[in-house]
Every structure is written in structure tokens, then in C-alpha cells.
Amino acid sequence: MGQVGIAPLEQLRAALAKTYAADGACPLTTGIFCRIAAEHAYEQFQMGAKRVAPFWRVIDPASPLARKLSCGPAFIRKQRQVEGIADPPARAGGAARAQRRRRRPYPPKP
């Protein structure tokens, strides 16, 4: 795993697959259960719990999952900053891919 204590979802899925001798872990169900754990941890955090599952170490603040959480990406960034965790680097070609998607007409013209 990258930095100490940090495990992006991709690495978490790989570790789950290795632990259970599987070819892979489903990204959909891993994301669903990660969201359930994150929402519960955030509720506990809001109620003043001293120890909660540190979901901000697993969820990329720029990910679609972070935007779906009730805490939002800003909370994840703040917690990472408190722990001295740098945001992950942007994926190569991400902005260019998004730009190409916006230019494509849908449905394609015959």
C-alpha cells in the first residue's frame, strides 16, 4: 500500500481478493459496503465518538463515491489534512477523457 495507513479502493479490492483466494473483488459491491461503513462512521463522528473507522484513508476525495457521501469530499480532504495525508495524484488523461466525452454527440449521427 502507498503511504502508511492509506489504501485506495483498488488496493483494498486487491487485498480482499488475495485474502480470500479470489480472482478479484467486485468494484460495485466493494463501493456499496465502503459507503455503508463510511456513512456509519460519519454518524458516529458527528455524535462525538472518539474512535471511528477512518474511511477518509480509503475514499479518494475526487471520486464519485466521495460526492455521494453525506459528509462530502470537503470532510475527507479535511481529515486527510489533519492526518498529514496528501491527496492522491490525478489519474493520467482524466481531464482529456472527460473533454472528449463532452464533445461526442449522443446518439451518434448516422
N, C-alpha and C positions, 0 to 999 in steps of 0.2 A: 504494500500500500504506500502511496505517495508520502505525505507528511505524517508524522506521528499522530495517531488518532483520527486521521481523515480517511474515509473510504467512500469514494463516489459510488453511486448506484451500480455502475458497470462492474466495479471491483467487488461490491457486495454480492452481486449475482454470480460472479465467477467463484467467489469463496463458498457460496451456498451450493453451487453445482459440484465443486470439488469435495466438500464435506459429505455430501450425500451421493457421491459417485454417479452424478447425472451428467448428461451432455451439456446442459445449460439450465438456466433458471428463467422462467417466463418474465419478460420485462413488464408486462401488463399486471400480473398478479403481484410481482415484487413492488411495483409502484403503488398499487392499491393498499397493500399491507403496510408499506412505509408511510403512506398518507394517514392511515388509521393510527399508527403509533405516534406520528408527529402531531396529529390533532389532539390526541390524549395527553401527550407530554406538554403541549402548549396550554391546554386547560389547566393542568396541574401547576404549571409555571405561573399562570395568572392568579391561581388561588394561593400562591406564596410558597409552594413546595420548594425545599432547598435542593433536592436532587431530582432531576428529570432526565429522560432519555435524550441525549444530545443529538437530536435529529439534524441540526444545522451542520453537523460534520459530514452527513451523507448526502443531503439535498443541495444541489447546485442552486444558488440564488437566481441564476439566469434561466433555470429550467421551467418548463410548463408546469411541473408539479409544484414548484415554489409559488407560482402565481395562483394556484388553486387553493393553497392553504389559507386558513383564516388569519394566520399571522402575517402572511405575505413575505415577499423577498427582502423587504427592509429589515424585518426582525432577524432573518437568517444572516444577513450581512452584518448587523449589529453584534450578534452573538459571536460570529466569526472574528470580528474586530476585537471584541473583548478577550477572546482566547488567542489572539495574535495569528489567526489563520488567514492566509491570503486567498482571495477569490481565485478559482481555477482559471487558467488561461482560456480565452475564447477558442472555440473549435475553428480549425483552419477552413476557410471557404464558407463559413456560416452566413456572413453578410452577402457574399456573392450569390450563394444559392437562393437566399430569400429574395434578392433583387431579380433573379431570373424567374422565380415563381410569380412575382408580381407582373412581369411583362408578358407572360404567357396568356393568350386569350383562352377562356374556357366557356363552352366547349370549343375544341379546335375547329377552325373553319375548314370546310371541305375543299 
